Amino acid sequence: MIRFSTRWKEELVAETAEGTLVFEFSMGQPHVYFPGKELWEREVPAWARSRWEEFHASCTEWCHRQGVPISVVENTFVYQQR
């Protein structure tokens, strides 16, 4: 299960039992910028590397429920919260 929440720093936080990832979430005009597969594989920790499809599907579902657009791009950020 992946739980999503927003943070004031224009970030979308995805929490799992294995760890937490942070994505870009613009708040002026709400929009989630989700990393493409190439960026994902370079930036996420080993526990998340093979889970792009799962995170993307969950994030897309969250965005749909919130009425927020989502784009897959290579010029965004994703990092593990420690």
C-alpha positions as CSV (number, residue, x, y, z in Angstrom):
1,M,0.0,0.0,0.0
2,I,1.2,3.5,-0.9
3,R,-0.1,6.5,1.0
4,F,0.2,9.9,-0.5
5,S,0.2,13.3,1.2
6,T,1.3,16.8,0.1
7,R,3.9,19.0,1.7
8,W,4.3,22.8,1.7
9,K,7.5,22.6,-0.3
10,E,5.6,21.6,-3.4
11,E,6.2,18.0,-2.8
12,L,4.1,14.9,-2.9
13,V,5.1,12.3,-0.3
14,A,4.6,8.6,-1.1
15,E,4.9,6.4,2.1
16,T,5.3,2.6,2.0
17,A,6.4,0.0,4.5
18,E,9.8,-0.1,2.8
19,G,10.4,3.7,2.8
20,T,9.2,7.1,1.6
21,L,9.7,8.7,-1.8
22,V,9.2,12.4,-2.6
23,F,7.9,13.7,-6.0
24,E,7.5,17.2,-7.5
25,F,4.0,18.6,-6.9
26,S,3.4,22.2,-8.1
27,M,0.8,23.9,-6.0
28,G,0.1,27.2,-7.8
29,Q,-1.5,25.2,-10.6
30,P,-1.7,21.7,-9.0
31,H,0.2,19.2,-11.1
32,V,2.3,16.1,-10.3
33,Y,5.5,15.6,-12.3
34,F,6.3,11.9,-12.1
35,P,9.7,10.7,-13.2
36,G,10.1,8.7,-16.3
37,K,11.5,5.2,-16.1
38,E,15.1,6.2,-17.0
39,L,15.2,8.9,-14.3
40,W,13.4,6.6,-11.8
41,E,16.1,3.8,-12.3
42,R,18.9,6.4,-11.7
43,E,17.4,8.1,-8.7
44,V,15.4,5.8,-6.5
45,P,16.8,3.4,-3.9
46,A,17.1,-0.3,-4.6
47,W,13.9,-1.3,-2.8
48,A,11.9,0.9,-5.2
49,R,13.8,0.4,-8.5
50,S,11.5,-2.4,-9.9
51,R,8.3,-0.7,-8.7
52,W,7.9,2.1,-11.2
53,E,4.6,0.7,-12.6
54,E,3.2,0.3,-9.1
55,F,4.1,3.8,-7.9
56,H,3.0,5.3,-11.2
57,A,-0.4,3.5,-11.1
58,S,-1.0,4.5,-7.4
59,C,0.0,8.1,-8.0
60,T,-2.2,8.3,-11.1
61,E,-5.1,7.0,-9.1
62,W,-4.4,9.5,-6.3
63,C,-4.2,12.4,-8.8
64,H,-7.5,11.3,-10.4
65,R,-9.3,11.3,-7.1
66,Q,-7.8,14.7,-6.3
67,G,-8.5,16.2,-9.7
68,V,-4.8,16.9,-10.2
69,P,-3.1,16.4,-13.6
70,I,-0.1,14.1,-13.8
71,S,2.7,14.1,-16.4
72,V,5.6,11.6,-16.8
73,V,8.8,13.7,-17.4
74,E,12.5,13.2,-17.3
75,N,13.2,16.7,-15.9
76,T,11.8,16.4,-12.4
77,F,13.0,15.1,-9.1
78,V,12.4,12.0,-7.0
79,Y,14.3,11.2,-3.8
80,Q,14.1,9.0,-0.8
81,Q,13.1,10.8,2.4
82,R,15.3,9.7,5.3
